[in-house]
Amino acid sequence: MPTFTELLPATKSEKHGALKWEPAIDNATSHFAGVLTITGKRDHCRYRVEEYPADEPGRAFLLFKLDAGTDCTEERYGCFLAKGGANLCECRGFVATRGCKHIVGLTELVRAGQV
């Protein structure tokens, strides 16, 4: 699959965000889905994305940081895209505002049929 690039919807804190998706070549035997790069005005961070079965209706992902990003204290984030839209992420941005670049990026990938 070729690389997928998309501009992210503008938010209060990020007017010009973008994502780049490099899908795994063969993930039939592992949870590895690909590498997601999220770029914004303050940072540029790559994540190894793994998808796992979810207990609730929706999709569960782990994003392992490949770069420092804006929060150097965290190594990974758990994200859940709920069928009903009650998404969750473990990052500080989500805890503070109930929204974050990780959820926005994963939502765009799912919408585009990339994951």
C-alpha positions as YAML, in Angstrom:
chain: A
units: angstrom
residues:
- id: 1
  name: MET
  ca: [0.00, 0.00, 0.00]
- id: 2
  name: PRO
  ca: [1.34, 3.48, -0.77]
- id: 3
  name: THR
  ca: [1.87, 6.21, 1.82]
- id: 4
  name: PHE
  ca: [-1.27, 8.18, 2.74]
- id: 5
  name: THR
  ca: [-1.06, 11.90, 3.58]
- id: 6
  name: GLU
  ca: [-3.93, 14.05, 4.84]
- id: 7
  name: LEU
  ca: [-4.43, 17.51, 6.34]
- id: 8
  name: LEU
  ca: [-6.11, 17.35, 9.73]
- id: 9
  name: PRO
  ca: [-9.16, 19.43, 10.62]
- id: 10
  name: ALA
  ca: [-8.23, 22.71, 12.32]
- id: 11
  name: THR
  ca: [-8.63, 22.79, 16.09]
- id: 12
  name: LYS
  ca: [-8.32, 25.54, 18.68]
- id: 13
  name: SER
  ca: [-4.70, 24.61, 19.42]
- id: 14
  name: GLU
  ca: [-3.62, 23.40, 15.96]
- id: 15
  name: LYS
  ca: [-4.67, 25.24, 12.80]
- id: 16
  name: HIS
  ca: [-2.40, 23.44, 10.31]
- id: 17
  name: GLY
  ca: [-1.91, 19.82, 11.37]
- id: 18
  name: ALA
  ca: [-1.20, 16.95, 9.00]
- id: 19
  name: LEU
  ca: [-0.68, 13.22, 9.11]
- id: 20
  name: LYS
  ca: [1.36, 10.76, 7.10]
- id: 21
  name: TRP
  ca: [0.53, 7.06, 7.20]
- id: 22
  name: GLU
  ca: [2.92, 4.31, 6.18]
- id: 23
  name: PRO
  ca: [0.98, 1.03, 6.40]
- id: 24
  name: ALA
  ca: [2.63, -2.22, 7.37]
- id: 25
  name: ILE
  ca: [3.38, -4.41, 4.39]
- id: 26
  name: ASP
  ca: [2.13, -7.63, 6.00]
- id: 27
  name: ASN
  ca: [0.35, -7.42, 9.33]
- id: 28
  name: ALA
  ca: [-1.63, -10.67, 9.05]
- id: 29
  name: THR
  ca: [0.37, -12.25, 11.88]
- id: 30
  name: SER
  ca: [0.96, -9.23, 14.14]
- id: 31
  name: HIS
  ca: [-0.83, -6.26, 15.67]
- id: 32
  name: PHE
  ca: [1.47, -3.83, 13.82]
- id: 33
  name: ALA
  ca: [-0.64, -1.69, 11.48]
- id: 34
  name: GLY
  ca: [1.92, 0.91, 10.37]
- id: 35
  name: VAL
  ca: [3.70, 4.14, 11.25]
- id: 36
  name: LEU
  ca: [1.70, 7.33, 11.81]
- id: 37
  name: THR
  ca: [3.43, 10.71, 11.68]
- id: 38
  name: ILE
  ca: [1.53, 13.68, 13.10]
- id: 39
  name: THR
  ca: [2.91, 17.11, 12.28]
- id: 40
  name: GLY
  ca: [1.83, 20.41, 13.78]
- id: 41
  name: LYS
  ca: [3.21, 23.86, 14.48]
- id: 42
  name: ARG
  ca: [4.79, 22.77, 17.80]
- id: 43
  name: ASP
  ca: [5.90, 19.23, 17.09]
- id: 44
  name: HIS
  ca: [6.49, 16.36, 14.73]
- id: 45
  name: CYS
  ca: [6.13, 12.86, 16.13]
- id: 46
  name: ARG
  ca: [6.09, 9.35, 14.68]
- id: 47
  name: TYR
  ca: [4.13, 6.51, 16.27]
- id: 48
  name: ARG
  ca: [4.21, 2.75, 15.73]
- id: 49
  name: VAL
  ca: [0.49, 1.90, 15.58]
- id: 50
  name: GLU
  ca: [-0.81, -1.44, 16.79]
- id: 51
  name: GLU
  ca: [-4.47, -2.47, 16.81]
- id: 52
  name: TYR
  ca: [-5.95, -4.83, 19.37]
- id: 53
  name: PRO
  ca: [-9.38, -6.39, 19.91]
- id: 54
  name: ALA
  ca: [-11.68, -4.14, 21.95]
- id: 55
  name: ASP
  ca: [-14.02, -5.24, 24.76]
- id: 56
  name: GLU
  ca: [-16.53, -2.54, 23.83]
- id: 57
  name: PRO
  ca: [-17.95, -1.74, 20.35]
- id: 58
  name: GLY
  ca: [-15.20, 0.20, 18.60]
- id: 59
  name: ARG
  ca: [-11.49, -0.10, 17.83]
- id: 60
  name: ALA
  ca: [-8.53, -0.11, 20.23]
- id: 61
  name: PHE
  ca: [-5.05, 1.12, 19.32]
- id: 62
  name: LEU
  ca: [-1.68, 1.53, 21.01]
- id: 63
  name: LEU
  ca: [0.55, 4.30, 19.68]
- id: 64
  name: PHE
  ca: [4.20, 3.75, 20.61]
- id: 65
  name: LYS
  ca: [6.26, 6.93, 20.31]
- id: 66
  name: LEU
  ca: [9.26, 6.74, 17.98]
- id: 67
  name: ASP
  ca: [10.19, 10.40, 18.69]
- id: 68
  name: ALA
  ca: [10.06, 12.53, 21.85]
- id: 69
  name: GLY
  ca: [6.97, 14.54, 20.85]
- id: 70
  name: THR
  ca: [5.56, 17.21, 23.16]
- id: 71
  name: ASP
  ca: [5.36, 15.00, 26.28]
- id: 72
  name: CYS
  ca: [8.75, 13.41, 26.91]
- id: 73
  name: THR
  ca: [7.43, 11.53, 29.96]
- id: 74
  name: GLU
  ca: [5.23, 9.15, 27.95]
- id: 75
  name: GLU
  ca: [6.34, 6.21, 25.78]
- id: 76
  name: ARG
  ca: [2.94, 5.23, 24.40]
- id: 77
  name: TYR
  ca: [-0.75, 6.11, 24.34]
- id: 78
  name: GLY
  ca: [-3.79, 3.87, 24.40]
- id: 79
  name: CYS
  ca: [-6.60, 5.12, 22.16]
- id: 80
  name: PHE
  ca: [-10.15, 3.86, 21.72]
- id: 81
  name: LEU
  ca: [-12.41, 4.88, 18.85]
- id: 82
  name: ALA
  ca: [-15.90, 4.07, 20.10]
- id: 83
  name: LYS
  ca: [-18.75, 3.18, 17.74]
- id: 84
  name: GLY
  ca: [-20.93, 5.82, 19.44]
- id: 85
  name: GLY
  ca: [-18.28, 8.54, 19.27]
- id: 86
  name: ALA
  ca: [-17.22, 8.52, 22.95]
- id: 87
  name: ASN
  ca: [-13.53, 8.21, 22.05]
- id: 88
  name: LEU
  ca: [-10.75, 7.95, 24.64]
- id: 89
  name: CYS
  ca: [-7.01, 8.62, 24.74]
- id: 90
  name: GLU
  ca: [-4.50, 8.44, 27.60]
- id: 91
  name: CYS
  ca: [-2.59, 11.59, 26.60]
- id: 92
  name: ARG
  ca: [-2.57, 14.79, 28.66]
- id: 93
  name: GLY
  ca: [-4.26, 16.77, 25.89]
- id: 94
  name: PHE
  ca: [-7.26, 14.45, 25.89]
- id: 95
  name: VAL
  ca: [-7.51, 14.47, 29.68]
- id: 96
  name: ALA
  ca: [-7.54, 18.29, 29.66]
- id: 97
  name: THR
  ca: [-9.79, 18.95, 26.66]
- id: 98
  name: ARG
  ca: [-11.53, 15.64, 25.75]
- id: 99
  name: GLY
  ca: [-9.88, 15.85, 22.32]
- id: 100
  name: CYS
  ca: [-6.38, 15.25, 20.93]
- id: 101
  name: LYS
  ca: [-4.28, 14.82, 17.80]
- id: 102
  name: HIS
  ca: [-4.09, 11.05, 18.34]
- id: 103
  name: ILE
  ca: [-7.86, 10.61, 18.17]
- id: 104
  name: VAL
  ca: [-8.13, 13.03, 15.22]
- id: 105
  name: GLY
  ca: [-5.36, 11.20, 13.33]
- id: 106
  name: LEU
  ca: [-6.78, 7.72, 13.96]
- id: 107
  name: THR
  ca: [-10.30, 8.90, 13.07]
- id: 108
  name: GLU
  ca: [-9.03, 10.25, 9.74]
- id: 109
  name: LEU
  ca: [-7.25, 6.94, 9.00]
- id: 110
  name: VAL
  ca: [-10.38, 4.93, 9.73]
- id: 111
  name: ARG
  ca: [-12.54, 7.33, 7.69]
- id: 112
  name: ALA
  ca: [-10.17, 6.96, 4.73]
- id: 113
  name: GLY
  ca: [-10.16, 3.15, 5.02]
- id: 114
  name: GLN
  ca: [-6.44, 3.04, 5.81]
- id: 115
  name: VAL
  ca: [-6.81, 0.96, 8.99]
...
